[in-house]
């Protein structure tokens, strides 16, 4: 685990995905890729959309950006399915942490991660900011 930023600022992550390249990767690797990277909840949300690939690509970008915001990258046992995007189309998307990502966030005193998603027919991107403080009461 990396220590928090020395300047006291929260971690920030950004990732941009080329939709055509992502579409090819999904077609080439099919269900194996989907199962390894996306949770059942994410698969259900994406598959219910008009063009699922755009939504899968944005969620993939969110996972990459989340790893950057936590400061872990793919190291320390943090995996793609540790980051789960919830988005119903009526509310801002949420990035829910599981497993090792949740442990890292707690270790660094983070309340969670905020995510913003965007896509066009050509690219999908996500920005993630680490929010300091104790977890919100449920």
Residue, then its C-alpha position, 0 to 999 in steps of 0.5 A: x500500500x502506498x502512503x497518502x500523498x505527501x501534500x495531504x491532497x486526496x488521490x485523483x485518478x483518470x482513465x480514457x478508453x478507446x471504444x473501438x479497441x475496447x469493443x474488439x477486446x470484448x468481442x475477442x475475449x467475450x464472457x471470460x473478460x466480462x466475468x473477470x472484470x465486471x461484477x454481475x450487477x455491472x453486467x446487468x446494468x450494462x446489458x440493459x442499455x441501448x449500446x452496452x459496450x459504451x457503458x462497459x467501457x466507461x466502467x472499465x475506465x472507472x476501475x482503472x481510475x479508481x486504482x490510480x486514485x487509491x494509489x495501488x494500480x494493480x498491485x497488492x491484490x487489488x483487482x477490477x472487481x474490487x471496484x463496482x460502478x452503480x448507475x441507474x441513470x437517474x442519480x450520479x454514479x457511485x463507485x462501491x469498493x469491495x475486497x482489497x480496495x475497501x481495505x486500502x481505503x479504510x487503511x488510508x482513512x478514506x470515506x470512499x471514492x467519487x466517480x464521474x463517467x462520460x462517453x461518446x461513440x469514440x471514447x469513454x472516460x472516468x475521473x475518480x477522487x478519493x474522499x477523506x474521512x470515515x465511511x458514511x453511516x448507512 
